[in-house]
Each structure stands twice: as C-alpha cells, then as structure tokens.
C-alpha cells in the first residue's frame, strides 16, 4: 500500500524544515529553498507530505504505552522514564518529560502549515482543484496541532501566518481557551469544506471530509467540559453528521455482524492489527510501514518476556492496572464484584469480550502456551518464588509489575526482541479516530445536552452489541447514563491515548488519579493436609498516584518558551 510519507526525500526535509528552536519557530520567508519548492507541482506535493509526516510523528500518534503511565491504566518501571514524576505529576516546567513536551514541535509544524496556506494561495503551478485539496490538508493538520496544544495547555497564542523574525513582532500573548477552541473548530470546518469524501489507494493516509468532521466533534466535546457546556449540543450535532447525516453509512463498526462470542472477540482484536488496517471503522489513522516509519518498538516494549529467552523477546515494561481490569463488566452486563465468591475465585471468566482483546492475564493462552504471571509456582512439589520469567515480584526486569501485560494492538504471531524490534508487526497503522469513538462522542454530548433519549441508547448499544454485551437498561436517568457512557469509553478506548483527556474534561482527576494503581497477585497455595494445589487472586497496591486539582488539568508551558517570550503567562500553580 502506498504511504504518503515515502515520497519525502531526506534532502528536501533538511533544506525545507530546518528552523530555529525559538518559541514561535520563525524564519525568513525569502529563502531560495522555499522558492524552489513552490515552483513545481512535485515540490508542492512533497511539502504537503512533509507536514503530514512531521505533524503525525508525535507520541500521541504511535502505539506507545508511555502516554498511559500518567493515567490509571498502567504502571511502569522503565528506567528511561521518571516514574515518580510521571505518576505523581511532580515534574516542573523545566523538566517535563520529552514525551509530553508538545510546545515546540507543535509550533514548528504550525509555521509550516501557515507557510503552505500562504504559498498555495499564490501558486500558479498546480490546478485549482489540487490547490483546494492541499489547503484542506493543511487546515486539517493545523487544526490537529492547535487541538493538541489546547488539550495540554489551554489558551495558547493563535498564529495564522509564517512569522519572519526580521519583519514581524513575534512575542505573541496567549489567546483565551474559547478563542483557541473556536479557531480549531473553524480550521476543521474549512478542511471539511475542501477535502474529498474518500481517498484513492495512492493517497491513503491523507485526511477526508469525515476525518475533519469527526475531529471537529471531538474538539467540541473537549471544549464542552473545559470551556463551556453549551458546546455539548454542537458536539452532538456534528457527530451525528457521520451517524445519521450527510456522511451516514460511510463508516461502521468492524465485525458488528459477527454472531458468536468467539468471532466478536476476534473482531475486536483484529480491528487494531496491520492485516486489517483501513477497515470501515477507521476514520483517520497514521501510516506506518517498516523500515521507513515504525511504531518505535511497541511489539517489544509491551510484550511479555516469555516465551523466549529474556530480553531477546519482550521487555514487559507496560503493566496494565487492576483498576482498568475491574471496569470490564461481566458478560451478562452486571458489574464485576470482588465480594462475589464465584467471581473472586475465577475473575477472568465470563467477562466482556473486550477484556480478552485488551489484557493479557495469568493463564491465558499466548503464543501457544498458558501465560504464567503468578507470584509463585510449584516445581516437583517445591515452591518457587523468584526468578520467574514473567512472574509477579520476580527480579527479572521483563517480569510483570502488576500481574498483567497489554493485549491490545499486539500481533500475536510477531516475534519480538532486538532483531525484530522495528520489523514485521511494527508497521501497523495507528488509529487516531474511529467510528466507535464518534458514537460515544454523540452519546455523551447528547446525554449532557438533552438527556438520555433513544438515540443515546442506540449509539451506546451499537458498540455493546459488537462486543457481545447486552443493551443498556431502559429508564436510565441522565446521571446514570453519564456513568455508563464514561465506563464504556474506558473499556472501549483503552490504550488509545484518550483516557487522560477524558479525565481532564470530566474534571475527574481527584476521583481517578488520587488513588493507588492496583495489580493482581495470582498465587498458588498448597493444602497442608491433602497436598492439593489451588490458585488465589488477591488485588494489591502497586503505586500511590497523586493528582493536584485544578493545577494538573493543564500541563506547564515549557520554561524555555516563557524565557524567550515575556508575553507568555504560565499556567496556574506551575
């Protein structure tokens, strides 16, 4: 399959996008390089491709687990990460981790988008149809960039032209959150007006009208929680364009017509894997293809260490939490309950099929053998508690830290390890927006705007039916429906870089992030009288998270940016 980023030459990137590390990333606009780029149709197309590649190269658009460590989804002891700072929000404006340092990369690419918008309007080397399409691409990408800044920092400077340090005033002040949100919405709408409904094979990976409308709905939803609740109505109306409006029928839930539980589980697993990329549920995804562009070793970082000889297989740094596991319902739609003896003795039986497509747990078959994640085992009658390859509390670095590993996004047949870290299985596309999220966006926004009407039930139930779960009960009130939708997002969109932003816009940080990250101690016990060996399951606290509201609902603007621009004001309490 053709990937849009493959057309970009290294020479072109170096010449065109090299820029200062200043806050606004300003460069003179009269360079020979720029003139050469815009003097041909091929150069113009390469410029657009480069903005796509650089915009979508951030950690939100990879299968990287690192974005989830800050949430209530998982824990890591990866030595490359400041674990305490990440889990307790104890970093500062001067030492925030590079994985969430979005300021400079976003403004670098905003300048490129602004330059492209300016130069395209002057171009005489491409047709009007091409010009409109490329403008749609650039408005969409600029919308994505400002949306990322908005969700992390709140109000930021809005810049709509490629600044020249020799001519322009560059010390911009911050716009209000409402001004930034309205600007984002405007960019997505402008993109939607210019982008096509579909893309042909050689353009796969570029945005469509549906992607722009979908991202506009997601932006409205975030703004409804952080700026003004009146945006809920706009979010519902916009999302409904893809459900019942002009774009109805263009997208659908992958595997929704499967009739057996086994096939429903398989469909949910396959939805995220490379052989099924570009399916009907995908509205926008990021293109990866080995060796040109890869996910950065996800198949190794998140994989169990066994089967396979230690680090030659998986690193096991990504350990999902019991908090998340407990959120998955029983198959009959009831809540899982640790006070129910039958459920507590066999906690992975008869659960929502999405659990099996999201989490690897003790005893589940993985690569042809049961996965051993217990804290002990009995070998020839002798209890072994240390040096267990994957086992809890083992001294092996690849051993699980919570009793779990990630299943979602993992292509089971792929061999991991250094020899194949960026090989087969590391080139699967990353889904940024899919139809299930649009259904949940509509359901939440409509419930908040008007209450739990039949359309809200229908949107949520479509997703539940795909997973083999029963429909929601009738007669739910608005508050009850709100809680059901929030849990539906939690389990449906796990490990898709959505959770933190949900917690932020719900203003629920103290509820979810001021509590311990919990794990599962699966332990074998031997009856002293009969010698019979059985297994027990006991949740335990792994790490005590900390969240300071309202401070942590926004991240700090990098101190280096503030030092360069006296008109910037830091977010409160940072």
FENQUI-V751148 format. One record per residue. N is the residue number from 1. RES is the residue in one letter. NEAR is the number of other C-alpha atoms within 12 Angstrom. D_FIRST is the distance of its C-alpha to the first C-alpha in Angstrom with 1 decimal. Layout:
<<N	RES	NEAR	D_FIRST> <N	RES	NEAR	D_FIRST>>
This chain:
<<1	X	22	0.0> <2	X	18	3.8> <3	X	29	6.3> <4	X	34	9.7> <5	X	37	11.8> <6	X	26	10.8> <7	X	25	13.0> <8	X	29	16.1> <9	X	22	18.6> <10	X	16	21.1> <11	X	15	23.9> <12	X	24	22.9> <13	X	26	22.7> <14	X	14	26.0> <15	X	20	27.8> <16	X	35	26.7> <17	X	37	26.5> <18	X	23	29.4> <19	X	27	32.0> <20	X	19	35.0> <21	X	19	35.1> <22	X	26	37.5> <23	X	39	37.3> <24	X	41	36.1> <25	X	34	34.1> <26	X	33	35.9> <27	X	29	35.7> <28	X	22	37.5> <29	X	27	35.5> <30	X	19	36.9> <31	X	16	35.0> <32	X	13	34.2> <33	X	21	30.6> <34	X	29	30.1> <35	X	22	31.6> <36	X	21	29.4> <37	X	31	26.2> <38	X	32	27.4> <39	X	22	28.8> <40	X	19	25.6> <41	X	21	22.6> <42	X	20	20.3> <43	X	29	22.2> <44	X	39	22.1> <45	X	35	18.3> <46	X	32	18.2> <47	X	45	20.8> <48	X	48	19.0> <49	X	36	15.9> <50	X	37	18.4> <51	X	43	20.1> <52	X	41	17.0> <53	X	32	16.5> <54	X	33	20.2> <55	X	37	20.9> <56	X	38	18.4> <57	X	29	19.3> <58	X	33	22.4> <59	X	31	23.4> <60	X	35	23.2> <61	X	36	19.4> <62	X	35	19.0> <63	X	43	19.9> <64	X	33	23.2> <65	X	43	26.4> <66	X	41	28.6> <67	X	35	28.6> <68	X	35	30.1> <69	X	39	33.1> <70	X	45	34.8> <71	X	45	34.8> <72	X	48	36.5> <73	X	46	33.4> <74	X	45	33.9> <75	X	46	35.8> <76	X	42	35.0> <77	X	29	37.2> <78	X	25	34.5> <79	X	12	36.7> <80	X	14	34.3> <81	X	26	35.1> <82	X	24	38.5> <83	X	25	38.9> <84	X	22	42.1> <85	X	20	41.0> <86	X	38	37.7> <87	X	36	39.4> <88	X	28	42.5> <89	X	34	41.3> <90	X	25	43.8> <91	X	28	41.8> <92	X	24	43.1> <93	X	28	41.9> <94	X	20	42.2> <95	X	23	40.4> <96	X	25	37.7> <97	X	29	34.8> <98	X	22	32.0> <99	X	26	29.4> <100	X	35	31.1> <101	X	31	32.2> <102	X	34	30.3> <103	X	40	32.7> <104	X	31	32.0> <105	X	35	28.2> <106	X	39	28.2> <107	X	42	30.8> <108	X	34	29.1> <109	X	47	26.0> <110	X	43	28.3> <111	X	43	30.0> <112	X	45	26.7> <113	X	42	26.0> <114	X	38	29.7> <115	X	40	29.5> <116	X	44	26.5> <117	X	35	28.3> <118	X	24	31.5> <119	X	32	30.1> <120	X	39	27.9> <121	X	22	31.1> <122	X	19	32.7> <123	X	25	30.0> <124	X	16	30.9> <125	X	22	27.9> <126	X	23	25.4> <127	X	17	26.1> <128	X	16	27.4> <129	X	15	24.4> <130	X	24	22.1> <131	X	29	24.7> <132	X	25	24.9> <133	X	35	21.1> <134	X	42	21.1> <135	X	40	24.3> <136	X	37	22.8> <137	X	45	20.1> <138	X	47	22.9> <139	X	48	25.3> <140	X	48	22.8> <141	X	47	22.1> <142	X	48	25.9> <143	X	46	26.6> <144	X	45	24.5> <145	X	46	26.3> <146	X	46	29.7> <147	X	45	29.1> <148	X	42	28.4> <149	X	37	31.7> <150	X	43	33.5> <151	X	40	32.8> <152	X	33	33.8> <153	X	39	36.6> <154	X	38	37.9> <155	X	35	39.2> <156	X	40	37.8> <157	X	34	38.4> <158	X	38	36.6> <159	X	37	35.7> <160	X	28	34.4> <161	X	27	34.7> <162	X	33	33.7> <163	X	34	37.0> <164	X	24	38.8> <165	X	20	41.2> <166	X	13	43.6> <167	X	13	44.0> <168	X	17	43.0> <169	X	17	44.6> <170	X	26	42.0> <171	X	26	43.9> <172	X	23	42.5> <173	X	22	43.9> <174	X	27	42.0> <175	X	24	41.4> <176	X	20	42.3> <177	X	31	39.8> <178	X	28	40.3> <179	X	24	39.6> <180	X	35	36.4> <181	X	41	35.2> <182	X	30	36.2> <183	X	34	34.3> <184	X	42	31.1> <185	X	38	31.5> <186	X	29	32.2> <187	X	38	29.0> <188	X	42	26.9> <189	X	32	28.8> <190	X	29	28.5> <191	X	38	24.8> <192	X	37	24.8> <193	X	24	27.0> <194	X	30	24.6> <195	X	33	21.1> <196	X	28	19.6> <197	X	27	19.5> <198	X	25	15.8> <199	X	22	12.8> <200	X	17	10.8> <201	X	13	7.1> <202	X	15	7.4> <203	X	26	9.5> <204	X	28	8.0> <205	X	36	10.1> <206	X	43	13.1> <207	X	46	16.2> <208	X	40	17.7> <209	X	34	21.3> <210	X	44	21.1> <211	X	49	19.9> <212	X	45	22.9> <213	X	47	25.3> <214	X	47	24.4> <215	X	45	24.8> <216	X	44	28.1> <217	X	46	29.3> <218	X	48	28.6> <219	X	49	30.4> <220	X	45	33.3> <221	X	46	33.6> <222	X	43	33.8> <223	X	39	36.4> <224	X	34	38.4> <225	X	32	39.1> <226	X	35	39.6> <227	X	28	41.0> <228	X	22	42.5> <229	X	25	42.4> <230	X	23	42.5> <231	X	31	38.7> <232	X	34	38.3> <233	X	28	39.0> <234	X	33	36.4> <235	X	40	33.8> <236	X	41	34.5> <237	X	33	34.6> <238	X	40	31.3> <239	X	42	29.5> <240	X	36	31.1> <241	X	31	29.3> <242	X	38	26.2> <243	X	35	28.4> <244	X	22	31.0> <245	X	17	30.7> <246	X	18	28.7> <247	X	27	25.3> <248	X	19	26.6> <249	X	18	24.4> <250	X	25	21.0> <251	X	33	20.5> <252	X	30	22.1> <253	X	34	22.6> <254	X	33	20.3> <255	X	30	22.6> <256	X	30	25.6> <257	X	18	26.9> <258	X	19	27.2> <259	X	17	30.9> <260	X	18	31.7> <261	X	25	31.9> <262	X	20	29.9> <263	X	22	27.0> <264	X	31	27.2> <265	X	32	27.1> <266	X	29	24.1> <267	X	31	22.2> <268	X	40	23.0> <269	X	33	21.8> <270	X	29	18.5> <271	X	39	17.8> <272	X	38	16.9> <273	X	34	15.0> <274	X	33	11.5> <275	X	19	11.4> <276	X	24	12.4> <277	X	31	10.6> <278	X	35	10.5> <279	X	26	13.7> <280	X	24	16.6> <281	X	36	18.3> <282	X	35	15.9> <283	X	40	17.3> <284	X	39	15.8> <285	X	35	13.9> <286	X	41	13.2> <287	X	39	9.9> <288	X	38	10.5> <289	X	28	9.1> <290	X	25	11.9> <291	X	21	13.8> <292	X	23	13.0> <293	X	30	13.6> <294	X	32	14.9> <295	X	39	17.1> <296	X	33	20.2> <297	X	37	21.3> <298	X	42	21.5> <299	X	46	21.3> <300	X	44	24.4> <301	X	41	26.3> <302	X	47	26.4> <303	X	47	26.8> <304	X	50	30.2> <305	X	38	31.9> <306	X	36	32.8> <307	X	32	32.0> <308	X	22	31.8> <309	X	19	34.2> <310	X	25	34.4> <311	X	30	32.1> <312	X	23	30.2> <313	X	30	28.6> <314	X	39	28.4> <315	X	40	30.3> <316	X	47	31.2> <317	X	41	31.8> <318	X	44	30.5> <319	X	48	33.2> <320	X	43	33.1> <321	X	42	36.4> <322	X	39	38.8> <323	X	34	39.0> <324	X	39	35.5> <325	X	45	36.1> <326	X	32	39.3> <327	X	32	37.6> <328	X	40	35.9> <329	X	36	38.2> <330	X	30	39.7> <331	X	28	38.2> <332	X	22	41.1> <333	X	25	40.3> <334	X	22	43.2> <335	X	23	42.9> <336	X	30	42.9> <337	X	21	46.4> <338	X	21	47.6> <339	X	12	51.1> <340	X	14	50.3> <341	X	13	51.3> <342	X	16	49.0> <343	X	23	45.9> <344	X	21	47.0> <345	X	20	47.5> <346	X	24	44.1> <347	X	36	41.9> <348	X	33	38.6> <349	X	22	39.7> <350	X	24	39.0> <351	X	33	36.9> <352	X	40	34.2> <353	X	38	31.1> <354	X	45	29.1> <355	X	44	31.4> <356	X	39	30.0> <357	X	40	26.4> <358	X	40	27.3> <359	X	44	30.1> <360	X	41	31.0> <361	X	42	34.7> <362	X	37	37.5> <363	X	26	37.5> <364	X	23	34.1> <365	X	18	32.3> <366	X	30	29.5> <367	X	22	28.1> <368	X	12	30.8> <369	X	14	33.8> <370	X	17	35.5> <371	X	31	34.8> <372	X	34	38.1> <373	X	45	38.4> <374	X	41	42.2> <375	X	37	44.7> <376	X	32	46.7> <377	X	29	46.9> <378	X	22	49.7> <379	X	12	49.7> <380	X	9	52.7> <381	X	15	54.4> <382	X	14	54.0> <383	X	19	52.1> <384	X	22	49.4> <385	X	25	48.4> <386	X	21	46.8> <387	X	22	44.2> <388	X	30	42.1> <389	X	35	38.5> <390	X	47	36.9> <391	X	40	40.2> <392	X	39	41.5> <393	X	30	43.9> <394	X	26	43.0> <395	X	17	43.4> <396	X	27	40.0> <397	X	30	37.7> <398	X	44	34.7> <399	X	43	36.9> <400	X	50	36.4> <401	X	42	38.4> <402	X	48	38.5> <403	X	47	38.2> <404	X	49	34.5> <405	X	54	31.0> <406	X	47	27.8> <407	X	38	25.9> <408	X	39	23.5> <409	X	43	19.9> <410	X	43	21.0> <411	X	32	19.1> <412	X	29	22.3> <413	X	16	21.4> <414	X	30	20.1> <415	X	32	22.7> <416	X	37	23.6> <417	X	33	25.9> <418	X	21	26.0> <419	X	17	24.4> <420	X	26	21.2> <421	X	30	21.5> <422	X	28	18.3> <423	X	27	16.5> <424	X	31	14.9> <425	X	35	15.2> <426	X	39	15.4> <427	X	37	11.8> <428	X	41	11.8> <429	X	37	11.6> <430	X	43	15.2> <431	X	39	16.4> <432	X	38	18.8> <433	X	40	20.1> <434	X	39	20.1> <435	X	46	22.4> <436	X	42	24.8> <437	X	46	25.7> <438	X	50	26.4> <439	X	46	28.7> <440	X	46	30.5> <441	X	48	30.7> <442	X	44	32.4> <443	X	47	34.7> <444	X	53	35.9> <445	X	45	36.5> <446	X	41	38.2> <447	X	37	40.4> <448	X	33	41.5> <449	X	27	42.1> <450	X	24	43.9> <451	X	26	44.1> <452	X	32	42.6> <453	X	24	42.5> <454	X	20	40.9> <455	X	24	37.6> <456	X	39	37.4> <457	X	35	38.0> <458	X	27	35.5> <459	X	39	32.6> <460	X	42	33.4> <461	X	31	34.1> <462	X	32	30.8> <463	X	42	29.2> <464	X	38	32.1> <465	X	34	31.9> <466	X	36	28.2> <467	X	45	29.5> <468	X	35	32.5> <469	X	35	35.0> <470	X	23	37.9> <471	X	25	38.3> <472	X	30	40.0> <473	X	20	43.8> <474	X	17	45.3> <475	X	15	47.8> <476	X	21	46.0> <477	X	20	47.4> <478	X	24	45.4> <479	X	16	45.9> <480	X	21	45.0> <481	X	32	41.8> <482	X	28	40.9> <483	X	23	41.1> <484	X	35	39.2> <485	X	38	36.3> <486	X	31	36.3> <487	X	29	36.2> <488	X	39	33.4> <489	X	37	31.3> <490	X	36	32.4> <491	X	39	31.1> <492	X	42	28.1> <493	X	41	26.6> <494	X	41	27.8> <495	X	45	25.9> <496	X	37	23.7> <497	X	35	25.8> <498	X	33	27.8> <499	X	34	31.1> <500	X	36	32.8> <501	X	38	32.3> <502	X	38	33.7> <503	X	35	36.7> <504	X	38	37.3> <505	X	33	37.3> <506	X	28	39.4> <507	X	26	41.8> <508	X	28	41.8> <509	X	31	41.6> <510	X	23	45.1> <511	X	19	44.4> <512	X	29	41.3> <513	X	35	41.4> <514	X	24	45.1> <515	X	24	45.2> <516	X	29	44.4> <517	X	35	41.0> <518	X	31	42.0> <519	X	40	40.9> <520	X	39	41.8> <521	X	32	44.3> <522	X	36	44.0> <523	X	30	47.1> <524	X	29	48.9> <525	X	24	52.6> <526	X	19	55.3> <527	X	12	58.3> <528	X	10	61.3> <529	X	7	63.4> <530	X	9	61.0> <531	X	14	58.4> <532	X	13	55.7> <533	X	21	52.5> <534	X	19	50.6> <535	X	25	47.9> <536	X	24	48.4> <537	X	29	45.9> <538	X	24	47.2> <539	X	26	45.3> <540	X	22	46.2> <541	X	21	45.7> <542	X	30	43.3> <543	X	30	43.6> <544	X	24	45.4> <545	X	32	43.2> <546	X	28	44.8> <547	X	32	43.9> <548	X	27	46.2> <549	X	23	46.1> <550	X	21	45.7> <551	X	25	44.9> <552	X	38	41.7> <553	X	34	40.1> <554	X	36	39.1> <555	X	42	38.1> <556	X	38	40.1> <557	X	39	39.2> <558	X	33	39.0> <559	X	25	42.5> <560	X	24	41.3> <561	X	32	40.1> <562	X	26	43.5> <563	X	18	45.4> <564	X	20	43.8> <565	X	24	44.3> <566	X	17	47.7> <567	X	19	46.8> <568	X	27	44.4> <569	X	28	45.9> <570	X	29	44.7> <571	X	25	43.9> <572	X	18	47.0> <573	X	17	48.3> <574	X	26	45.9>>
